[in-house]
Amino acid sequence: SAADLTPPRLDLGPGGAFGQACTVLSSGPLAAIGAPLPAELQVAQPTTADLLAYSRVIEHVHAQTTIVPLRFGSVLPSAAAVRSYLEENAAAYELLLCRLAGTEELAVRIVIAPPAPPAPLPSPPSATGVGAAYLRARQLHHAQAAQQRAAGEARAEWLRAALMPKAREHRTELVPQGEQLVVAAAFLIPRGTFAAVRAHARALAASESVKLTVSGPFPPFSFAELEPPSATP
């Protein structure tokens, strides 16, 4: 994870994934916090303990300074490669760190149940047989999916309008889970405001009989992407 070293010394806290101690690799005003990956281990095969250790380090450093949390499995071949990466992306990371300064992430989930199936329409005399029944079933399925997605998009817009006055940025996606559709939203909020924003979200949801789950605060995982470099004319 890339972090702004102000103050210059960080308490790295617990060890990282695979039982390795974390180190700080600096390059100018930036630093990367990581741990060596033993050759015999595969980053693609972490245990639950590895993932939890990784998360604890990120949360521990996030509590001290502004951090760009990278996803588990971000690996470079050497310490020199890490420093080169920071040098090549210094401007982009400095902008991102400025954007994330003083923030944390609040996550919201709303489950959209599948719509109730309408009463079956009588088949026209010319539409009989297995093939016609299959087509009617497919049409019904697509109509229900479209109705569910429209409900999800409407609820996502409602959530955006409700919470954006208290947030700086947001990310929302609709995630199918079996027959349900989940509105998964992340809001970038000022540090220290999680409890107030959560209470606001719950109050609005209760007033409209909306069931939602609020979790956090988290390091700003959903907002840690680097902006692509601007094209030069």
Disulfide bonds with the S-S distance in Angstrom:
none
